[in-house]
Amino acid sequence: MTDKIVSGEKFWLRIIYITSIVITLAVAFLILGPRPEGMDGMLDVSALPHLNALLNSTCTVLLLVALWFIKRKEIERHKKTMLLAFGFSTLFLVSYVIYHWFKAGPKEYLGEFASIYYPILISHIILAVFIIPLALITLYRGWNMQVAKHKRIARITYPIWLYVSVTGVVIYLMLY
């Protein structure tokens, strides 16, 4: 029986790593890579940064509520809230990709606090890359009730995910 679990987990971990790499490369390409002529402005995506900030804010609240549930040992509520947080993070990613497909390049920071903005931005980007596989593995282990493994990785995933969602909002506030 344990051989099946280990084999199944290896399969899903491979899927998680491949998915994470594909998402990261796709996002990097959309922001930095060339796009077909005429894409910029083809669709009005000006409201999406505001939506993205709302999605990140909602994710932050859900992460905090999920922590509260788990501290109270309300496992089912914790699971449902974490799935909601993951859903909002996924919606954010879809909206972010759409925005960057139709809007060329990242928005330039024009504020007076570049010495604060750029360290936040750089740490946000780096940790956002790592949160994809971390969140997926943490959810996989929680969903499959691998409690000890879930707790170990959740102690790493949770603060990073919270930081990425909070700094996403901070970056938005500094840009807009």
C-alpha positions as CSV (number, residue, x, y, z in Angstrom):
1,M,0.0,0.0,0.0
2,T,2.7,2.5,0.9
3,D,4.5,1.8,-2.4
4,K,1.3,2.9,-4.2
5,I,1.2,6.1,-2.1
6,V,4.8,6.9,-2.8
7,S,4.4,6.2,-6.5
8,G,1.3,8.3,-6.7
9,E,2.9,11.1,-4.8
10,K,5.9,11.1,-7.1
11,F,3.6,11.3,-10.1
12,W,1.7,14.3,-8.6
13,L,4.9,16.0,-7.6
14,R,6.2,15.7,-11.1
15,I,2.9,17.2,-12.4
16,I,3.2,20.0,-9.8
17,Y,6.8,20.8,-10.8
18,I,6.1,20.8,-14.5
19,T,3.0,22.9,-14.1
20,S,5.0,25.4,-11.9
21,I,7.7,25.7,-14.5
22,V,5.3,26.2,-17.4
23,I,3.3,28.9,-15.5
24,T,6.5,30.7,-14.5
25,L,7.9,30.7,-18.0
26,A,4.6,31.7,-19.5
27,V,4.3,34.7,-17.2
28,A,7.9,35.7,-17.8
29,F,7.4,35.5,-21.5
30,L,4.2,37.5,-21.4
31,I,5.9,40.3,-19.5
32,L,9.3,40.3,-21.1
33,G,8.8,38.6,-24.5
34,P,7.7,39.9,-27.8
35,R,4.0,39.9,-28.6
36,P,2.2,40.0,-31.9
37,E,1.7,43.3,-33.6
38,G,-1.4,45.2,-32.4
39,M,-1.9,43.3,-29.1
40,D,-1.2,46.3,-27.0
41,G,-4.6,48.1,-26.6
42,M,-6.6,45.5,-28.5
43,L,-8.6,44.9,-25.4
44,D,-9.2,47.4,-22.6
45,V,-7.5,45.8,-19.6
46,S,-7.2,49.0,-17.6
47,A,-9.5,47.8,-14.8
48,L,-7.5,44.5,-14.3
49,P,-4.8,46.0,-11.9
50,H,-7.6,47.1,-9.6
51,L,-9.3,43.7,-9.8
52,N,-5.9,42.1,-9.2
53,A,-5.4,44.2,-6.0
54,L,-8.9,43.1,-4.9
55,L,-8.1,39.4,-5.6
56,N,-4.8,39.7,-3.6
57,S,-6.5,41.5,-0.7
58,T,-9.2,38.8,-0.6
59,C,-6.6,36.1,-0.7
60,T,-4.8,37.8,2.2
61,V,-7.9,37.8,4.3
62,L,-8.7,34.2,3.5
63,L,-5.2,33.1,4.4
64,L,-5.6,34.9,7.8
65,V,-9.0,33.3,8.4
66,A,-7.6,29.9,7.4
67,L,-4.9,30.3,10.0
68,W,-7.5,31.2,12.6
69,F,-9.5,28.1,11.7
70,I,-6.5,25.7,12.0
71,K,-5.4,27.3,15.3
72,R,-8.9,26.4,16.5
73,K,-8.6,22.9,15.1
74,E,-11.5,23.5,12.7
75,I,-10.0,21.3,9.9
76,E,-12.9,21.3,7.5
77,R,-13.3,25.1,7.6
78,H,-9.5,25.5,7.3
79,K,-9.5,23.3,4.2
80,K,-12.4,25.1,2.5
81,T,-10.9,28.5,3.3
82,M,-7.5,27.5,1.9
83,L,-9.2,26.2,-1.3
84,L,-10.9,29.6,-1.6
85,A,-7.6,31.3,-1.1
86,F,-6.1,29.1,-3.8
87,G,-9.0,29.9,-6.0
88,F,-8.6,33.6,-5.6
89,S,-4.8,33.3,-6.2
90,T,-5.6,31.4,-9.4
91,L,-8.1,34.0,-10.5
92,F,-5.4,36.6,-9.8
93,L,-2.9,34.7,-12.0
94,V,-5.4,34.4,-14.9
95,S,-6.3,38.1,-14.7
96,Y,-2.6,39.0,-14.4
97,V,-1.8,36.9,-17.5
98,I,-4.6,38.5,-19.5
99,Y,-3.5,42.0,-18.5
100,H,0.1,41.4,-19.5
101,W,-0.9,39.8,-22.8
102,F,-2.9,42.8,-23.9
103,K,-0.7,45.4,-22.2
104,A,3.0,45.6,-23.2
105,G,5.5,45.4,-20.4
106,P,5.4,46.1,-16.7
107,K,4.2,49.5,-15.5
108,E,7.1,51.8,-14.7
109,Y,7.4,53.0,-11.1
110,L,7.4,56.8,-11.0
111,G,7.1,57.4,-7.2
112,E,9.5,58.9,-4.7
113,F,10.2,55.6,-2.8
114,A,12.2,53.6,-5.3
115,S,14.5,52.4,-2.5
116,I,11.5,50.8,-0.9
117,Y,9.5,49.8,-4.0
118,Y,12.2,47.8,-5.9
119,P,13.3,45.6,-2.9
120,I,9.6,44.8,-2.3
121,L,9.0,44.2,-6.0
122,I,12.1,41.9,-6.4
123,S,11.3,39.9,-3.3
124,H,7.7,39.6,-4.4
125,I,8.6,38.3,-7.9
126,I,11.2,35.8,-6.6
127,L,8.8,34.5,-3.9
128,A,5.9,34.4,-6.3
129,V,7.9,31.9,-8.4
130,F,8.4,29.7,-5.4
131,I,4.8,29.9,-4.1
132,I,3.4,28.1,-7.1
133,P,4.9,24.7,-6.4
134,L,4.9,25.3,-2.6
135,A,1.1,26.0,-2.6
136,L,0.3,23.1,-4.9
137,I,2.4,20.6,-2.8
138,T,0.9,22.0,0.4
139,L,-2.6,21.7,-0.9
140,Y,-1.9,18.2,-2.3
141,R,-0.6,17.0,1.1
142,G,-3.5,18.6,3.0
143,W,-6.1,17.2,0.7
144,N,-4.7,13.7,1.0
145,M,-4.5,14.1,4.8
146,Q,-0.7,13.6,4.9
147,V,-0.8,15.7,8.1
148,A,2.8,15.5,9.2
149,K,4.1,16.3,5.7
150,H,1.5,19.0,5.2
151,K,2.4,20.8,8.5
152,R,6.1,20.7,7.6
153,I,5.7,22.4,4.2
154,A,2.8,24.6,5.3
155,R,5.2,26.3,7.8
156,I,7.2,27.4,4.8
157,T,4.4,28.0,2.3
158,Y,2.1,30.0,4.5
159,P,4.3,33.0,5.3
160,I,5.6,33.1,1.8
161,W,2.1,33.0,0.3
162,L,0.9,35.7,2.8
163,Y,3.9,37.9,1.9
164,V,3.3,37.5,-1.8
165,S,-0.4,38.4,-1.5
166,V,0.3,41.4,0.8
167,T,3.2,42.7,-1.2
168,G,1.0,42.4,-4.4
169,V,-1.4,44.9,-2.8
170,V,1.5,47.1,-1.7
171,I,3.0,47.1,-5.2
172,Y,-0.4,48.1,-6.6
173,L,-0.8,50.9,-4.1
174,M,2.7,52.2,-4.9
175,L,2.0,52.1,-8.7
176,Y,-1.5,53.4,-8.8
